[in-house]
Structures are given as structure tokens and as C-alpha cells.
Amino acid sequence: MPKSILFLGDSFTWGEGLELYCDTPKWIKERNILNKWNELQNKQDDDGINFRNQNRFSRLVANHFNKNDLVDDKNGGCLARNIDVAEQFLFDPDIYVDTIIIQFSCLSREPLHGTFNCGCDTCEMDRNQTSSHLTRVYDGGCVEYIVNKVLQNEKMNEEELRVLSFYEKETGMRINDSNFLNKFEQIKMIWYEKLLHQFFNRVITWQYHNRRNIYFIDSWEQQSSDSIFSENGPFRKWYIENFIPLCGTDNKKYLRFSDWENTFEKKRIISDFPHTDNMHMSLEQHRYMAKSIIEFLKEKKYEWI
């Protein structure tokens, strides 16, 4: 049974936007117009898909070690989604995963209680997604939406009232209090720590019970990265010890994504193709990410695993 490396993350791991570097007439033309995912998803073709799959960092790493790369077939992701995808592969008798590499996403995307299987009313609302703006109660857009509704004295439906009640219960404040948003930010960071704790408990079972190597890449989103690297984070030491240092264009290595990215003259796809307004990693950044992982795994004697 061939060994595989499982790559978990979100659209950055999936390689969104790499198709724009495909040198076919169609994709050359697409470089000159708006192309975020809402525009790109209906333009996918075999050329673009093959180019993306062959050039995202997961495939570059797997090719180097003559392994298979396993990546979520859906664009996007969060820790809860990563758990679902990981266990789909880990419990498949026809697949052998010897290493898992997890690129942290944006923690505000997580379901309220860190799982899609919670039975509480708010998570049930999240799962059903009957109101798209309420599907992530810790997301800034959702908070802003509810606050504006309250301040403008607009009528709310049942789900909006449920989220309003949750916010006021968690913060101990009325939502029209001038200090509410500041208090919410404090609560959110505590919640992020709980999420990382829950994820740690799940990941540690993959590592020790199944004897798999597990390594991490920092989040591209600053607040999530700050939470992971927080001095108060209960599992900071364990996470940091298993982080992959990223090789910058200055030949130095960085644990923080933002520090690594700042070494690039051109950051993200938007720097190469400004009209696309696409904020995902560029082709060059995927290549540097792959280089970083390959060097790290070679130091870990991965070729002999």
C-alpha cells in the first residue's frame, strides 16, 4: 500500500487561484479581470484544475518523496472540517497516511463549539445554514450585522434573536453598550484558546494512537496566528515545537506566516495579477512553501520513514 501525506487547511492549502498561472489563452485572459472564488468556481476546466493540482505545495512535496498527496477535494476549510477530512482518510483501509501537515486557517470560521456534531440550538442553526450571515457567530461580519440591527431597532427573526441572546450571555452586556465590541474581542480570544485545546485533544490521538507524524504551518490570518503564538496559550509549546519553519526569499526561516510573507517582493496572487483581486498564495509562494516542508522533512529523516 503506497504511503501518503495528508495536507489539511483551507483555500490556501487547496491552491485557489493557481489556475491563473496556467498559460492557456483562457487563463491568460482571466488574469486581467476580477477572479475571486465566486468568479473562479464556474470557470474551472481540465487545464486549470490540472495546473493547480500539480503546482500547489502539497503535490510538490509529495513528488519529492515519491508519495501521494491527499487534500480536501472541496475548496475552503476550518479545523472542524479538517477533522472530518482527516478521519475520512485515516479510517480508510485502502489508504495509509504516515504524515499529516496542517496549515491553520482563520479561527473565526469555526462552529461555535468546535464541531459540526454539536446538538445545541446555535450549532443546529449553523449546520442548517438557514441564514448565511449567521453561520459563524464569532465572525466579525455576523457581530456587525446583529449590532447594526439592534442599533437601528430593526425587527429580528428567531435565529437573529438567538444569536443576540448568545452574544449578551457570553459578554454579560447589552449589545448596545458602547463597550460591547471590545468585550466581544476579549471573549473571542478566550474562545480561540478553547478551540485550539479541543483540536489538540483530537490531533494527539492521531499522533500517538496511530503513530503518525503531525506538523503545522501558521495561519495566514493575523488574529488566529496571534492566538496560536499567545504566551497564554495552554498548548503553545506543543504546537510551536511541531511547526514547520518557512524559508523566506532572504534565505532565513520563520515560524509566523506574516513574517515569512513579508520577505516576498510580491505577496499573493493580487501582486502578480492586480485585476483579479485574488488574495491567495502566488505560484512563487507555493514553491517556497514546498521547499520549506521538504527541507524540514529531510531534517526529520522523512525519506527513511
C-alpha positions as CSV (number, residue, x, y, z in Angstrom):
1,M,0.0,0.0,0.0
2,P,1.6,3.3,-1.0
3,K,2.2,5.9,1.7
4,S,0.5,9.2,1.6
5,I,1.0,12.7,3.1
6,L,-2.3,14.3,4.3
7,F,-2.4,18.1,3.9
8,L,-5.2,19.8,5.9
9,G,-6.1,23.5,5.8
10,D,-8.3,25.7,3.7
11,S,-8.2,27.5,0.3
12,F,-4.6,28.4,0.8
13,T,-3.7,24.7,1.0
14,W,-6.1,23.8,-1.7
15,G,-4.4,26.2,-4.1
16,E,-7.1,28.6,-5.0
17,G,-6.1,30.9,-7.9
18,L,-3.1,28.9,-9.1
19,E,-5.1,28.2,-12.3
20,L,-4.5,31.8,-13.2
21,Y,-0.8,30.9,-13.8
22,C,-1.8,28.3,-16.4
23,D,-0.5,29.6,-19.8
24,T,-3.5,28.7,-21.9
25,P,-5.4,31.5,-23.8
26,K,-8.3,31.3,-21.5
27,W,-6.4,31.6,-18.3
28,I,-4.1,34.3,-19.6
29,K,-7.2,36.3,-20.4
30,E,-8.6,35.6,-16.9
31,R,-5.6,37.3,-15.3
32,N,-7.0,40.7,-16.4
33,I,-10.4,40.6,-14.7
34,L,-11.9,40.0,-11.2
35,N,-11.3,36.4,-10.2
36,K,-12.0,35.6,-6.6
37,W,-13.6,32.2,-5.9
38,N,-17.1,33.4,-6.6
39,E,-15.9,34.1,-10.2
40,L,-13.4,31.3,-10.5
41,Q,-15.6,28.4,-9.4
42,N,-17.7,28.4,-12.5
43,K,-14.7,28.8,-14.8
44,Q,-12.9,25.6,-13.8
45,D,-11.6,23.4,-16.7
46,D,-9.2,20.5,-17.0
47,D,-6.3,22.7,-17.8
48,G,-6.8,24.9,-14.8
49,I,-7.5,22.0,-12.4
50,N,-4.5,20.0,-13.5
51,F,-2.2,23.0,-13.3
52,R,-3.5,23.8,-9.8
53,N,-3.1,20.2,-8.6
54,Q,0.3,19.8,-10.0
55,N,1.7,23.1,-8.7
56,R,0.2,23.5,-5.2
57,F,2.8,22.9,-2.5
58,S,1.2,19.6,-1.4
59,R,2.0,17.9,-4.7
60,L,5.5,19.4,-5.0
61,V,6.3,18.0,-1.6
62,A,4.7,14.6,-2.3
63,N,6.5,14.3,-5.7
64,H,9.9,14.9,-4.0
65,F,9.3,12.0,-1.6
66,N,7.6,9.8,-4.2
67,K,4.4,9.8,-2.1
68,N,0.7,10.6,-2.7
69,D,-0.7,13.9,-1.6
70,L,-4.1,13.9,0.0
71,V,-6.0,17.2,0.0
72,D,-9.7,18.0,0.7
73,D,-11.5,17.9,-2.6
74,K,-13.5,21.0,-1.6
75,N,-12.1,24.5,-1.6
76,G,-12.0,26.1,1.9
77,G,-11.9,24.7,5.4
78,C,-11.6,25.2,9.1
79,L,-10.4,22.9,12.0
80,A,-13.8,21.2,12.3
81,R,-13.7,20.5,8.6
82,N,-10.1,19.3,8.8
83,I,-11.1,16.8,11.5
84,D,-13.9,15.4,9.2
85,V,-11.5,15.1,6.2
86,A,-8.7,13.6,8.3
87,E,-10.8,10.9,9.8
88,Q,-12.3,10.1,6.4
89,F,-8.8,9.2,5.1
90,L,-7.3,7.8,8.4
91,F,-10.1,5.3,8.7
92,D,-10.0,4.2,5.0
93,P,-8.4,0.7,5.0
94,D,-7.1,1.3,1.4
95,I,-5.1,4.4,2.4
96,Y,-2.0,4.6,4.6
97,V,-1.2,8.1,5.9
98,D,2.2,8.3,7.5
99,T,2.4,12.1,7.9
100,I,-0.2,14.9,8.4
101,I,0.6,18.6,7.7
102,I,-1.9,21.1,9.0
103,Q,-2.0,24.7,7.7
104,F,-4.0,26.7,10.3
105,S,-6.9,28.6,8.8
106,C,-9.0,31.5,10.2
107,L,-10.4,30.6,13.7
108,S,-13.4,32.8,13.4
109,R,-14.7,30.3,10.8
110,E,-15.1,27.6,13.4
111,P,-18.5,26.3,14.5
112,L,-19.4,27.7,17.9
113,H,-18.4,24.6,19.9
114,G,-15.6,23.5,17.6
115,T,-17.5,20.6,16.0
116,F,-20.2,20.2,13.4
117,N,-21.8,17.5,15.5
118,C,-23.0,19.6,18.5
119,G,-26.7,19.4,19.2
120,C,-27.2,22.8,20.8
121,D,-29.7,25.3,19.1
122,T,-27.0,27.7,17.9
123,C,-24.9,24.9,16.3
124,E,-28.0,23.4,14.8
125,M,-28.7,26.8,13.2
126,D,-25.0,26.8,11.9
127,R,-25.4,23.3,10.5
128,N,-28.6,24.1,8.7
129,Q,-27.2,27.4,7.4
130,T,-30.7,28.8,7.0
131,S,-29.3,32.3,7.4
132,S,-25.9,32.6,5.7
133,H,-24.8,35.7,7.7
134,L,-25.3,33.8,11.0
135,T,-23.4,30.7,10.3
136,R,-20.3,31.7,12.2
137,V,-21.3,33.6,15.4
138,Y,-17.7,34.6,16.2
139,D,-17.1,36.1,12.8
140,G,-16.8,39.9,12.7
141,G,-19.4,40.2,9.9
142,C,-22.0,38.4,12.0
143,V,-21.4,40.6,15.0
144,E,-21.6,43.7,12.9
145,Y,-24.8,42.6,11.4
146,I,-26.5,41.9,14.8
147,V,-25.2,45.1,16.3
148,N,-26.5,47.2,13.4
149,K,-29.9,45.5,13.7
150,V,-30.1,46.4,17.4
151,L,-28.9,50.0,17.0
152,Q,-31.3,50.6,14.1
153,N,-34.1,49.0,16.1
154,E,-34.9,46.6,13.3
155,K,-37.2,43.6,13.7
156,M,-35.3,40.3,14.1
157,N,-36.3,36.8,13.2
158,E,-35.9,33.8,15.5
159,E,-32.4,32.9,14.6
160,E,-31.2,36.5,14.9
161,L,-32.7,36.8,18.3
162,R,-31.0,33.5,19.3
163,V,-27.6,34.9,18.2
164,L,-28.3,38.2,20.0
165,S,-29.1,36.3,23.2
166,F,-25.9,34.3,22.9
167,Y,-23.8,37.4,22.5
168,E,-25.3,39.1,25.5
169,K,-25.0,36.0,27.6
170,E,-21.3,35.4,26.7
171,T,-20.3,39.0,27.3
172,G,-22.6,39.8,30.2
173,M,-23.5,43.0,28.5
174,R,-26.3,44.5,26.4
175,I,-25.3,44.6,22.8
176,N,-26.0,48.4,22.6
177,D,-23.4,49.0,25.3
178,S,-20.6,51.2,23.9
179,N,-18.0,48.7,25.3
180,F,-19.7,45.6,23.8
181,L,-17.4,45.2,20.8
182,N,-14.3,45.4,22.9
183,K,-15.7,42.9,25.3
184,F,-16.6,40.6,22.4
185,E,-13.0,40.7,21.2
186,Q,-11.8,39.5,24.6
187,I,-14.3,36.7,24.7
188,K,-13.3,35.7,21.2
189,M,-9.7,35.2,22.1
190,I,-10.6,33.0,25.1
191,W,-12.8,31.0,22.7
192,Y,-9.9,30.6,20.3
193,E,-7.8,29.1,23.1
194,K,-10.6,26.6,23.8
195,L,-10.7,25.7,20.1
196,L,-7.0,25.0,20.0
197,H,-7.4,22.9,23.1
198,Q,-10.1,20.8,21.5
199,F,-8.1,20.4,18.3
200,F,-5.1,19.4,20.3
201,N,-7.0,16.6,22.0
202,R,-8.2,15.2,18.7
203,V,-4.8,15.6,16.9
204,I,-2.9,14.0,19.7
205,T,-4.9,10.8,19.2
206,W,-3.9,10.7,15.6
207,Q,-0.2,11.1,16.6
208,Y,0.1,8.7,19.5
209,H,-2.6,6.1,18.9
210,N,-1.9,5.8,15.2
211,R,1.8,6.7,15.2
212,R,1.7,9.4,12.6
213,N,3.9,12.4,12.2
214,I,2.0,15.6,12.6
215,Y,3.4,19.1,11.8
216,F,1.9,22.6,11.4
217,I,2.1,25.7,9.3
218,D,1.0,29.0,10.7
219,S,-2.3,30.7,9.8
220,W,-2.3,33.4,7.1
221,E,-4.9,35.3,9.3
222,Q,-3.2,37.6,11.8
223,Q,-5.5,37.3,14.8
224,S,-5.6,33.5,14.5
225,S,-1.8,33.4,14.3
226,D,-1.6,35.7,17.4
227,S,-3.8,33.3,19.3
228,I,-1.7,30.3,18.4
229,F,1.5,32.1,19.4
230,S,0.0,33.7,22.5
231,E,2.1,33.3,25.6
232,N,-1.0,32.4,27.5
233,G,-2.0,29.6,25.1
234,P,-2.1,26.3,27.1
235,F,-0.7,24.2,24.2
236,R,1.5,26.9,22.6
237,K,4.7,24.9,23.4
238,W,3.5,21.7,21.8
239,Y,2.2,23.4,18.7
240,I,5.3,25.5,18.3
241,E,7.6,22.5,18.7
242,N,5.8,20.9,15.7
243,F,5.7,24.0,13.5
244,I,7.5,23.9,10.1
245,P,9.8,26.9,9.7
246,L,9.1,28.7,6.4
247,C,12.0,29.6,4.1
248,G,11.8,33.2,3.1
249,T,13.3,34.8,-0.1
250,D,16.0,36.1,2.2
251,N,17.1,32.5,3.0
252,K,16.0,32.9,6.6
253,K,13.4,30.8,8.3
254,Y,10.2,32.0,10.0
255,L,7.5,30.4,12.1
256,R,5.0,33.2,11.7
257,F,3.3,33.3,8.3
258,S,3.3,37.1,8.2
259,D,7.0,37.3,8.9
260,W,7.6,34.8,6.1
261,E,5.3,36.6,3.6
262,N,7.0,39.9,4.3
263,T,10.2,38.6,2.6
264,F,8.4,38.5,-0.8
265,E,8.5,41.4,-3.1
266,K,5.2,40.3,-4.5
267,K,2.7,38.9,-1.9
268,R,-0.3,36.9,-3.1
269,I,-1.8,36.5,-6.5
270,I,-3.1,40.0,-6.5
271,S,0.5,41.2,-6.7
272,D,1.1,39.3,-9.9
273,F,-2.3,39.9,-11.4
274,P,-3.8,43.1,-9.7
275,H,-7.1,43.0,-11.6
276,T,-8.1,39.6,-10.2
277,D,-8.2,40.9,-6.6
278,N,-7.3,37.4,-5.5
279,M,-5.6,37.3,-2.1
280,H,-4.3,33.7,-2.1
281,M,-0.7,32.5,-2.3
282,S,1.1,33.0,-5.5
283,L,2.8,30.3,-7.5
284,E,6.2,31.5,-6.1
285,Q,4.9,31.3,-2.6
286,H,3.7,27.7,-3.1
287,R,7.1,26.8,-4.4
288,Y,8.8,28.4,-1.3
289,M,6.3,26.7,0.9
290,A,7.1,23.3,-0.7
291,K,10.8,24.0,-0.3
292,S,10.3,24.7,3.4
293,I,8.4,21.5,4.0
294,I,10.9,19.4,2.0
295,E,13.9,20.8,3.9
296,F,12.1,20.2,7.2
297,L,11.1,16.6,6.5
298,K,14.6,15.8,5.2
299,E,16.0,17.0,8.5
300,K,13.5,14.7,10.2
301,K,14.9,11.8,8.1
302,Y,11.5,11.5,6.4
303,E,12.9,9.7,3.4
304,W,13.6,6.7,5.6
305,I,10.1,6.7,7.3
